[in-house]
Amino acid sequence: MIPTSTRANVKTVKSIPASVDAVAVFVHKPSKSATSYPSLPQAEQETLDRLIASGVVIGKSNDLTVHLLEGKTPRRLVVVGLGNVEKFSAECLREAGAAVARAAAKHRLPSVAISPPAVPADFPPVPGAKGDVSGIAGAIEALVEGIVVGSFDYQEYRGTARKSSENEQSRTIEFSIIGDAKQIGDAVDRGRIIGEGQNFARTIASRPGNNINPPSLAKVAQQLAAELKLSCRILDEKEMKRLGMGGILGVGSGSTNTPPRMIVLEYRGSRGSKDRPLLVVGKSITFDSGGISIKPADKMGRMIYDKSGGMAVLGLMYAVAKLKLPVHLVGILASAENILSATSYRPGDILHMYNGVTVDVTNTDAEGRLVLGDALAWGIETYRPAAVVDLATLTGGVVIALGKAMAGVMSNNDQLVDELTIASQRAGEKIWRLPIWDEHRQLMKGDSADLVNSGPARDASPLQGGAFLSYFVPWEGKDAVPWAHIDIAGVADTEKELPLYARGSTGWGVRTMVEWVRARASRQ
């Protein structure tokens, strides 16, 4: 069974079940009555009106009010704020769904019936965005994604020191979406699958380095492939040496007991099986000490999340296969451990990459671009993709430039960036385009070798990773392949609670990649 750490079941019902433990509704700011819920039972309707009239409920975004309703079978009314109606969007509903899930867990509610709010036909994906998410179906999909993502609870390492009451909070909760199954049933299923794909990515990302290493990650991919009928190919260190993949082998050279793996998953949808594939590549450094250019001890433990790009690829493959999209998709996880030992690669080493490019190692902590370079060059040559996207926690510079609210994207193709921007808006995951100019590519030129893996004095540090990777894709001219590099260093994990996420892995990128692949599939 594929582990998703999801403590939620979501289904569609015609009306509020009599035995349900809570009813959840949504209110805009400002609101004067519960006019959006004409089918709400009398007790809930009257209570909601009183809460609004008294100012207890004001409709502020993600504001939660939980009120006990008296009666023969007492149950709770959960009211979630949606903010100003002018800014109402699918992302508001996604966050509201997560708020309901967290409230249900906190109050130990075994079951919750959710009455979705009314949405306009031109319902936007995020505030101010052009386009829509297909009205009520898109709204329900976002709501369910929020419920599932908000129900993520990583328990694999919970031991006996915890109180039994803490474990009780982790029981699976039954969520019922009130509506016509013919109208919203498919949207509920899609939202659940995408949310589970994201939570699968978060689960494997959360596993520590003494559990997940390149060989054990390969086993996770093989298990996923077996369950979902994907093709799976694993390149071990011997095969990669034969192929001349000096980048990934150099990075992983210090880890002799758990050597690198190039993990390939392939999905062929029925209608898209003969098309040139889409290729998505993920950096999968299962632990990053920085190598000889060692990182500071403070927060080094968070480097278990340096595999998050690859985990997004796993989540994508899960969702696409479950959704049965008519598309040909290849996912590659370039996996290594970057640790210190007598066999670790050193500053000053020169590596021969798969495509013949040589690299002078100036910083062993700039390792992600080395594993990705081999994966991109080999993947493009082997699969001849129609377009390529890579995801990686690549640079601290992108966090300095863009903060922790969005990812940076670099590309050689304007149309691909436009596609990803639309996909990210529909997914509620923000991206911002950064440049790769000739001057940036020149920064990565070396003296003893063709390139250096880290440029001088941190000039343009958010751009150096993308500029380096541009030498491993057909960058320009008639043979150019549309390629985009997404640096997720600022968004792959969080140290504080966010509207959608608890502390830890976010699974960022799964939803954006699903939206991009889904849009591509619809065009074929």
C-alpha positions in Angstrom: 0.0 0.0 0.0 1.3 3.4 -1.0 1.9 5.5 2.2 0.3 8.9 2.2 -0.1 9.7 5.9 -3.6 11.0 5.1 -6.0 10.8 8.0 -9.1 11.5 5.9 -11.7 9.8 3.8 -13.7 12.0 1.5 -17.0 11.1 -0.2 -20.1 12.8 -1.7 -23.6 12.8 0.0 -26.9 14.3 -1.0 -27.7 15.7 2.4 -26.3 16.1 5.9 -26.2 12.6 7.5 -28.2 12.5 10.8 -25.4 10.8 12.6 -22.6 13.3 11.6 -20.6 14.8 14.4 -20.2 18.3 12.9 -21.4 20.4 10.0 -19.0 22.9 8.3 -20.0 26.0 6.5 -18.2 29.0 5.0 -18.8 32.7 5.5 -17.5 35.8 3.6 -16.4 39.0 5.2 -18.6 41.0 5.9 -21.6 38.7 6.2 -25.0 39.5 7.7 -26.8 36.1 7.4 -26.5 32.5 6.2 -28.3 33.3 2.9 -25.8 31.1 1.1 -27.1 28.0 2.9 -30.9 27.7 2.3 -30.7 23.9 2.8 -29.0 24.2 6.2 -31.0 22.5 9.0 -32.9 24.9 11.2 -30.7 24.5 14.3 -27.5 25.2 12.3 -29.2 28.1 10.4 -30.3 29.8 13.6 -27.0 29.3 15.3 -25.0 30.7 12.3 -27.2 33.7 12.1 -26.7 34.4 15.8 -22.9 34.0 15.6 -22.8 36.5 12.7 -25.2 39.0 14.3 -23.2 39.0 17.5 -19.9 39.5 15.7 -18.4 36.2 16.9 -18.2 35.2 13.2 -16.8 38.0 10.9 -15.7 36.0 7.9 -12.0 36.7 8.2 -9.9 34.4 6.0 -9.4 31.0 7.6 -10.9 32.2 10.9 -12.4 29.3 12.7 -15.4 29.1 15.0 -16.5 25.8 16.5 -19.9 25.9 18.3 -21.7 23.1 20.1 -25.3 22.6 19.1 -27.6 21.3 21.8 -30.1 18.5 21.1 -30.8 14.8 21.5 -27.6 14.1 19.5 -25.3 17.1 20.1 -23.0 18.1 17.2 -20.8 21.0 16.4 -21.2 23.8 13.8 -17.8 24.7 12.3 -17.7 28.1 10.6 -14.7 29.0 8.4 -14.1 32.5 7.1 -13.4 33.1 3.4 -12.4 36.7 3.5 -13.7 39.4 1.2 -15.9 38.1 -1.6 -14.0 40.2 -4.1 -10.9 38.1 -3.5 -12.7 34.8 -3.4 -10.9 32.1 -5.3 -10.1 28.4 -5.5 -7.1 28.9 -3.3 -9.3 30.4 -0.6 -11.4 27.2 -0.6 -8.2 25.1 -0.6 -7.0 26.8 2.5 -10.5 26.7 4.1 -10.6 22.9 3.4 -7.3 22.5 5.3 -8.7 24.6 8.2 -11.7 22.3 8.5 -9.4 19.3 8.5 -7.3 20.7 11.3 -10.3 21.7 13.3 -11.7 18.2 13.0 -8.5 16.7 14.2 -8.1 19.2 17.1 -11.7 18.6 18.3 -11.5 14.8 17.7 -14.5 14.8 15.4 -14.9 11.4 13.8 -17.1 12.8 11.0 -17.8 16.1 9.3 -20.4 17.1 6.7 -19.2 20.0 4.6 -21.7 22.3 2.8 -19.7 24.1 0.0 -20.4 27.8 -0.6 -21.8 29.1 -3.8 -19.2 30.0 -6.4 -19.5 32.0 -9.6 -19.1 30.4 -13.1 -15.9 32.4 -13.7 -14.4 31.3 -10.4 -10.7 32.4 -10.4 -7.9 30.0 -9.3 -6.2 32.7 -7.2 -7.2 36.3 -6.4 -6.8 38.5 -9.4 -5.9 35.7 -11.9 -7.4 35.6 -15.3 -9.3 32.5 -16.3 -11.4 30.2 -14.2 -11.3 26.7 -12.7 -14.5 25.4 -14.3 -17.0 26.7 -11.7 -18.3 24.4 -9.1 -16.3 21.4 -10.2 -13.0 23.3 -9.9 -14.1 24.7 -6.6 -14.9 21.3 -5.1 -11.6 19.9 -6.4 -9.7 22.6 -4.6 -11.7 22.2 -1.4 -11.0 18.5 -1.3 -7.3 19.0 -2.0 -7.3 21.3 1.0 -9.0 18.7 3.2 -6.6 15.9 2.2 -3.5 18.1 2.4 -4.6 19.5 5.7 -5.2 16.0 7.0 -1.5 15.0 6.5 -0.1 13.5 9.7 3.3 11.9 9.6 3.3 9.1 12.2 6.0 6.6 11.1 8.4 7.5 13.9 5.9 8.1 16.8 7.0 6.0 19.8 5.8 5.1 23.2 6.7 8.4 24.9 3.6 10.0 23.4 0.3 10.2 25.4 -2.5 8.0 24.2 -4.7 11.1 23.6 -2.2 12.3 21.0 -2.6 9.1 19.1 -6.4 9.4 19.3 -6.2 12.7 17.4 -4.6 10.8 14.5 -7.6 8.6 13.7 -9.0 8.8 10.2 -11.9 11.3 9.8 -14.8 10.9 7.5 -15.6 14.0 5.5 -18.8 14.2 3.5 -19.2 16.8 0.8 -22.8 17.7 0.4 -24.0 17.9 -3.3 -25.1 16.0 -6.3 -22.7 13.2 -7.0 -23.3 13.5 -10.8 -22.2 17.1 -10.6 -19.3 17.0 -8.2 -18.4 13.3 -7.7 -15.6 13.3 -10.3 -14.2 16.6 -8.8 -14.1 15.0 -5.3 -12.2 12.0 -6.7 -9.7 14.3 -8.5 -9.1 16.4 -5.5 -8.6 13.4 -3.3 -6.1 11.8 -5.7 -4.0 15.0 -6.2 -4.0 15.6 -2.4 -2.9 12.0 -1.8 -0.2 12.3 -4.4 1.1 15.4 -2.6 0.9 13.6 0.8 2.8 10.6 -0.6 5.6 13.0 -1.6 5.5 14.6 1.9 5.7 11.2 3.5 8.8 10.0 1.7 10.4 13.5 2.0 9.8 13.3 5.8 11.7 10.0 6.2 15.1 10.6 7.7 18.5 9.7 6.2 18.9 6.5 8.1 15.7 5.3 6.4 15.8 6.8 2.9 19.0 6.6 0.9 19.4 6.1 -2.8 19.0 2.3 -2.8 16.0 2.4 -0.5 14.4 5.2 -2.4 14.8 3.0 -5.5 12.7 0.4 -3.7 10.0 2.9 -2.9 9.8 3.8 -6.6 9.7 0.1 -7.5 6.8 -0.4 -5.1 5.0 2.5 -6.6 5.5 1.2 -10.1 4.3 -2.3 -9.1 1.1 -1.0 -7.5 0.2 1.5 -10.3 1.5 -0.5 -13.3 4.3 2.0 -14.2 7.5 1.0 -15.9 10.6 1.3 -13.6 14.2 1.3 -14.5 17.1 1.7 -11.9 20.6 2.7 -13.0 23.0 1.6 -10.3 26.6 2.9 -9.8 28.1 0.3 -12.2 25.7 1.2 -15.0 26.2 4.9 -14.4 30.0 4.5 -14.5 29.6 2.7 -17.8 27.6 5.5 -19.1 30.0 8.2 -17.9 27.8 9.9 -15.4 30.6 11.6 -13.5 28.5 14.2 -11.8 26.1 12.0 -9.8 28.9 9.5 -9.1 31.2 12.2 -7.8 28.5 13.5 -5.4 27.7 10.1 -4.1 31.3 8.9 -3.9 31.5 9.4 -0.2 28.6 7.1 0.5 30.1 3.7 -0.3 27.4 1.6 1.5 24.5 3.5 -0.1 25.7 4.5 -3.6 23.8 6.7 -6.1 20.8 5.6 -8.1 19.2 7.1 -11.2 15.6 6.1 -10.8 13.3 6.2 -13.9 9.5 5.9 -13.8 7.5 5.8 -17.0 3.7 6.1 -17.5 1.9 5.6 -20.8 -1.7 6.8 -20.9 -3.9 5.0 -23.4 -4.3 7.8 -25.8 -0.9 9.5 -25.3 1.3 6.3 -25.4 2.8 7.0 -28.8 3.5 10.7 -28.3 6.9 12.1 -27.4 6.9 12.1 -23.6 7.0 14.9 -21.1 10.1 14.6 -18.9 10.1 15.7 -15.2 13.4 15.4 -13.3 13.8 15.8 -9.6 16.9 16.3 -7.4 16.9 13.6 -4.8 19.8 14.2 -2.4 18.7 11.9 0.4 20.9 13.8 2.9 23.2 16.7 2.2 26.0 17.5 4.7 27.6 19.8 2.1 30.5 17.3 1.7 34.0 18.7 2.4 32.5 22.2 1.9 30.5 21.3 5.0 27.3 23.1 6.0 26.9 24.7 9.5 25.7 22.3 12.1 22.7 24.5 12.8 19.6 23.0 11.1 21.7 20.5 9.1 19.1 17.9 10.1 16.6 19.7 7.8 18.7 18.5 4.8 16.6 15.4 4.7 14.3 17.7 2.6 17.0 18.1 0.0 15.3 15.2 -1.8 12.0 17.2 -2.2 12.3 17.7 -6.0 12.4 14.0 -6.5 9.6 13.5 -4.1 7.5 15.9 -6.1 8.2 13.6 -9.1 7.0 10.6 -7.1 3.8 12.4 -6.1 3.2 13.5 -9.7 3.6 9.9 -11.0 1.1 8.7 -8.4 -1.5 11.3 -9.3 -1.1 11.0 -13.1 -1.4 7.2 -13.0 -4.5 7.3 -10.6 -6.1 10.0 -12.8 -5.4 7.9 -15.9 -4.4 10.9 -17.9 -3.9 10.3 -21.7 -0.3 11.3 -21.7 3.2 9.8 -22.0 5.2 10.9 -18.9 8.7 10.0 -17.7 9.9 10.9 -14.2 13.6 10.7 -13.2 14.9 10.9 -9.7 18.6 11.7 -9.6 19.6 10.3 -6.1 22.8 10.5 -4.1 24.0 11.2 -0.6 26.4 14.0 -0.1 28.4 13.1 2.9 32.0 13.2 4.2 34.3 10.1 4.1 37.7 9.1 2.9 36.2 8.6 -0.6 34.3 11.9 -0.9 34.8 14.1 -3.9 36.9 17.2 -3.2 37.1 20.9 -4.2 39.5 20.9 -7.1 38.3 17.6 -8.6 37.4 17.6 -12.2 34.4 15.5 -13.2 33.4 14.2 -16.6 29.6 14.5 -17.1 27.4 12.3 -19.3 27.3 14.7 -22.2 31.1 15.2 -22.3 31.2 18.5 -20.4 33.9 18.7 -17.8 33.4 20.4 -14.4 35.9 21.8 -11.9 34.4 21.3 -8.4 34.8 24.6 -6.6 32.3 23.8 -3.9 31.1 20.3 -2.9 27.9 21.9 -1.5 26.8 22.8 -5.0 26.0 19.2 -5.6 22.4 19.3 -6.8 23.3 20.7 -10.2 25.9 17.9 -10.7 23.3 15.1 -10.3 20.7 17.0 -12.3 23.2 17.7 -15.1 23.7 14.0 -15.7 20.0 13.2 -15.4 18.9 16.0 -17.8 21.5 15.1 -20.5 20.8 11.4 -20.3 17.0 11.7 -20.0 16.8 14.1 -23.0 19.0 11.9 -25.2 17.2 8.7 -24.1 13.6 9.7 -24.2 13.6 12.6 -26.8 10.9 14.6 -24.8 8.6 17.2 -26.1 9.4 19.4 -23.0 11.4 19.0 -19.8 10.9 20.4 -16.3 13.2 19.9 -13.4 12.5 20.6 -9.7 15.2 21.1 -7.1 16.0 22.6 -3.8 19.0 24.1 -5.5 20.1 27.4 -4.1 19.9 29.5 -0.9 20.1 32.5 -3.3 16.6 31.9 -4.5 15.3 32.1 -0.9 17.1 35.4 -0.5 15.7 36.7 -3.8 12.1 35.5 -3.5 11.6 34.5 0.1 9.6 31.5 1.1 6.3 32.3 -0.7 7.3 31.2 -4.2 9.6 29.2 -6.3 11.9 30.6 -9.0 11.7 29.4 -12.6 14.3 29.7 -15.3 13.8 28.6 -18.9 14.8 28.7 -22.5 11.2 28.8 -23.7 8.6 31.5 -23.1 5.6 29.3 -24.0 6.7 26.7 -21.5 6.9 29.4 -18.8 3.5 30.6 -19.7 2.1 27.0 -19.4 3.8 26.6 -16.0 2.5 30.0 -14.8 -1.1 29.0 -15.6 -0.6 25.6 -14.0 0.9 27.1 -10.9 -2.1 29.5 -10.5 -4.6 26.7 -10.9 -2.6 24.8 -8.3 -2.3 27.7 -5.9 1.5 27.4 -5.9 3.4 30.6 -6.8 6.3 30.9 -9.2 8.3 33.8 -10.5 10.5 33.8 -13.6 14.2 34.6 -13.2 16.5 35.2 -16.2 19.4 33.2 -17.7 21.3 35.5 -19.9 24.6 34.9 -21.7 26.3 36.8 -18.9 25.0 34.3 -16.4 26.1 31.3 -18.4 29.6 32.9 -18.8 29.8 33.0 -14.9 29.9 29.2 -14.9 32.8 28.9 -17.4 36.0 27.4 -15.9 39.7 27.5 -16.6 41.0 23.9 -16.0 37.6 22.5 -17.1 34.7 23.6 -19.2 32.6 24.7 -16.2 32.8 25.4 -12.5 30.0 24.1 -10.4 29.9 27.3 -8.3 30.7 30.7 -9.7 32.8 33.5 -8.2 31.8 35.5 -5.1 28.2 34.3 -5.2 27.5 36.7 -8.1 23.9 36.1 -9.2 23.7 33.2 -6.8 20.0 32.5 -7.4 20.8 32.1 -11.2 24.0 30.1 -11.0 22.2 26.7 -10.7 20.0 27.3 -13.7 22.8 28.8 -15.7 24.9 25.7 -15.0 22.1 23.3 -15.9 21.6 25.1 -19.3 24.8 23.4 -20.5 23.0 20.0 -20.1 20.0 20.7 -22.3 19.8 21.6 -26.0 19.6 25.3 -25.1 19.0 27.1 -28.4 18.8 26.7 -32.1 16.7 24.2 -34.2 17.5 21.3 -31.8 16.5 23.2 -28.7 14.2 21.4 -26.3 11.8 23.4 -24.2 13.1 23.2 -20.6 12.3 24.9 -17.3 14.2 24.7 -14.1 12.2 25.3 -10.9 14.1 26.1 -7.8 12.0 25.1 -4.8 14.5 25.8 -2.1 12.2 28.3 -0.3 9.0 26.3 -0.5 9.8 22.6 -0.2 9.5 22.6 3.6 8.3 25.0 6.3 9.4 25.6 9.9 6.1 27.3 10.8 2.5 26.4 10.4 1.0 27.7 7.1 -2.7 27.8 6.0 -2.2 24.6 4.1 0.7 22.9 5.8 1.9 21.8 9.2 5.6 22.1 9.9 7.8 19.9 7.7 7.6 18.9 4.1 5.0 20.7 1.9 5.1 18.4 -1.2 5.3 21.7 -3.2 5.2 21.2 -6.9 3.0 18.1 -7.1 -0.1 20.1 -7.8 1.6 22.4 -10.3 3.1 19.5 -12.2 -0.3 17.7 -12.3 -2.0 20.8 -13.7 0.7 21.2 -16.3 0.6 17.6 -17.4 -3.2 17.6 -17.4 -3.3 20.7 -19.6 -0.7 19.1 -22.0 -2.8 16.0 -22.1 -5.9 17.9 -23.0 -4.1 19.4 -26.0 -3.0 16.1 -27.5 
